Amino acid sequence: MTTGQPTRESVEFPSRGQTCRGWLYRPAGSAGRRVPAVVMAHGFSAVKEMFLPAFAERFAASGCAVLVFDFRFLGASDGEPRGQVFPFEQHEDYRNAISWVSLQPGIDAARIGLWGSSYSGGHTLHLAAFDRRVKAAVAQVPAVRAWPLLLALLGRPGLDAFLAQISADRVERFKSGAVTEIPVVAPPGQPSVLAAPDAWDWFQKTGAAIAPSWRNAVTLESLEKMLEYDPPGAIELIAPTPLLVIGAKGDSLIPIEQLRAAVARAGEPKRYLELDCGHFDVYDTAPFFESAAGAATDWFRQHLRPG
């Protein structure tokens, strides 16, 4: 572990003709030597200010450089329409973030780690399977397939009605280019994407208070892409890249049985850590933040060897 405080600078990099913005942390005492780097971004609609610095500072204190960034269409990054959350576009941003940080002075491109949480945790599972530049992966409360959860919540008639709404929106976009938005969270009983009471509490009472760039809206088209997305679909391909998955036993958004089944399909080396908490407790609630951040720090220390 390094001594002293990590440094942090604002940075930007291109992605698909637009600009992503974030922070680059460097460990204290790293001048003149090459260090590993961890690339990280937030979950569905969330932005980097929402407790990601606490994780990044832990990783930097262990000797890793850390790139924390906002996906396009969110936060400080460019892109219109705002609130567009397409998984494969976010994969491109992650890939370009890896490319950018690998080319920075003092970074060892052969030791790149990937960290994601919730929706970006699902991205981590996908990218670690296909991008061999990733040498260690941490997926915290990661997304799994969305449609089985919606089917369980809405029933088949409700899911069919939702699909009809998405189809009607696609026709309207084709005709007029109009973009329809839907709230990310809402009070219980009102429509939203993340329809769980703890999601409303976290975003409204905690997250939004420290991240004024966060918007409580995403495009309806984003839900079409979410329904078709299977984050752990190729989890078998991650090995031999070391994989740490952190689950939450009381998760209101990620069916824990689906997550356990996905991890069981992954090859070695892997570790599954299940915490007795809810989905959002891993970000800012003791002792769960300490457990999640500590496990991820240890995983990167073991497999990226920051020195």
N, C-alpha and C positions, 0 to 999 in steps of 0.2 A: 504494500500500500504506500502511495506517495504521501509526503508531508506538505502542508501548506494548502491554500485554497486554489481550486481549479479556476482558470480564466474562462470567460464567455464573451464571444463576439457575435454580432448579427451578421448573417451571411445570406446569400441567395444563389440559386442555380437554375439553369433552364430545364424545362420539362415539356416536351411536345409543343414547342413554340411559345410557351408562357413561362412565368417565373414563380418558383417556389421560394419561400423565405423561411428562415429559421435561425437557430443558434448553433454555434460550434463551441463546444467545451473542450478545453485541453487540460490534461492533468498537470499539476504543479511539478516543476522540475523536468519537463519533457523536452525542453529546448536542446537541440543537437542530437536527438535520438528518434528512432522510429517507434511508434506505438500503435497498438491495435485501435480500431474504431468501432463503435456501436451506432447503428442507424435506427432511429425510432420516430414514430408518429402516433397520433391518437386514434380513438375509435370513432364510431358513427357520428359525424357532424362536429365532433369536439375539436378543440384547438390546443396548441401546445401549452398555453398558460394553465390549463386545467390539471395541475399537479404533476405534469411531466418533469419540471425542473427538479423535483425531489428525487426522482429516479435517476435522472441524468447526473446529478451531483454525486450520487452514490457510485455510479459506474466510473465517473471521472476520478473520484477519490481512490478508486482501486487501480488506476493507471491507464484507463482507456480514454481516448478521445471520444466525444459523443456528438453526433449530429441529430438535433431535434428540429423537425420541420412541420409546417402545415401543408396538407395536400392542396393542390389546385382547387379553386372554387370555394375555399374555406379560409377563415382567419386572415393572416397577413399575406397570403399568396394570391396571385392573380387568377382570373378565370371568371367567365360569365356563361350561364347564369349562376348566381351565387347559390350555394346549397346543393350543387350537383354532386352526388355521392355515387360514383360508378366504380365498382371494385376493380375492374381491369384498368381503368385510368389511374386509380390509386396505386396499382401494381407498377405502372410505368413511372410514377413519381418516386416510389421506393427504389426502383432499379436505377433511375437517374441520380437519386441521392447517393446510392452506393458508388456509382461511377464518379460523381463529383468528389466525394470525400476520399476516394481511393487515389485521386490525383493531387491531393493537397500535400504540401511539404510536411514531412515528419510523420506521415501516416503509412503504416505497413499494409499495403493492399492485399497481402496474403493472410491477414488476420482481421476479417470483418465480421462483426456480429449483427444480428437483426433482432429487434424487440418490437412487439406490438401488443395491443390490449384491446379486447372486445372485437370490433370489426377489423381493426388493424392486426389484432392477434390472429384472426382468420387469414389475413393477407400474409402474415408470417408463415403460417402453415403451407400456404400455396407456394410462396416464393422460395422457401427453403427446399422445396421438392424439385424446383427447376433451375434455380440460380446457384451454381456451384461456387460463386464468389462468397457466398454466405458460409462461414466456418463454424458458427454457433448460433442457435436460434432460441428465443424465449417467446412463447405465446401465452399471454396472461388473459384469463377468462375469455378464450378466443371464441369467435363466432363459429357456429356450425350451420347446417342447412336451415333456412328460414321457413320454408313452406310446411314442413311437418308441424312446427310450432303454431303457425297460423291455422293450419287445419284443425289442430287440437283446440285452439282458442275459439275459432269461428264456426267450426263444423263445415261440411262440404257446401251447404247452401251459402253460408257467409263467405267462404273462400271464393266461390263462383261469382258472387256479387262483387267482391273486391277485384277479381280479374276482369269483370265487365267494366268496372270503373277505370281500370288501367287502359283497357282497349279503347274506351271512349276518349280518354285523354290523348292517346296516340293519334287518333283521327283528328282531334282538334289541333294538335301540334302540327300535323301534316298540312291542314288547311290554312291555319293562321299564324303558326309559330308561337302561339301563346304558351306560356310556362305556368303550370299549376303547382302550387306549393302545399305542403302539409306540415303541421307542427311536428317537431321531433318529440316533444313531451307535452303533456297537458294534464290538468287536474283529473283525478279518477272519474271515469264515466264519459270523458270527452275524447274524441278521436285523436290519435297521434301514432307515430311510428313505434316509439318505445313505450308501450302502454303498460307501465308498471309503476306503482306508487313510489318506489325508491328511485326510479329514474326521474320522475318529476321533482322529487325532493333534491336530488343531487344536482341536477342541471340548474334549477331555479334558485335554490337557496344557497348553493355552494359554488358550482361551476361558473354560472353567469356572473356572479359577484366579483370574480377575480379575472374574468376573461371577457371584457366588453366587446371584443370582435366576434364572439360567438353569436350566431343567429338561431333562433328557435324555429327553423324552417328548412326543409329540403324539398327538392323537386319530386313530384309524384313519379316521374320517370325513374328516379333513384330506386323506388320500391320494386319496379319491374325488374331492374337489374339485381336487386337483393334476392328476389324470389328465385331467380335462375342460378344463383351462386351456390357453389358447394365447396366451402373453404378447405375442409380436410379430404377432399376427393382423391388426392394423390399422396396422402400422408405416408404411404408405404415407400415412396421414393425419397423421402427426406434422408434416411440413413444412407451413408455413414455420418452425415452431418449431425452433431450432437443437438438434441432437442429437449428443452425443458418446457413442460406445459403446467400452468398453474390454474387450477379450477376453484370454484366457489360452491360449496355444498348447497347453500341456500340461494343460488343464482336465480333471479326472477326472469332473466332474458335468455340464458343459455341452458337448454335442458341438460342437466348434469349426466344423465344416462347416455345421451348422444356423445357427449365429450369423452366420457370414459371409454365408450366403444371405439371412438376414433383413435384415442391414444393406444388402445390395445392393438391396433393394426400397425402402428409405427414400429420400425425396427430400432435396434440398438446402435449407438448409445442414446438412452432417453431417460427422463425422470418425470414422474407425474406427482405433483404436490397438490393436495386438495385441502383447502382451508375451510373452516367451519364459519362461513360468513356469507354475505350477499355480494352481488355483482360489483357494487360501487365501493364496498368497504376496503378493497385492496388499494385504493388511491390515497386515502387520507384518514383511515380509522385504525387506531391502535387496538391490538398488536398486529393487525393483518397487513398493513402497509409494511411494517418492519419485516414480517415473514416473507412477503412477496418480493420486496426490493432486495432483501438479504439473499434469498435463494437465487435471484437473477444475477446479482453481483458475484456470488460464488461460482455460478455456472460460467459466466464470462471469464472470470479469473482462471478457472480450471482449463477452459478450452481455448481461450485467446492468449493466455500467458502474458499478461501485461508487464510482469516484472515488478 
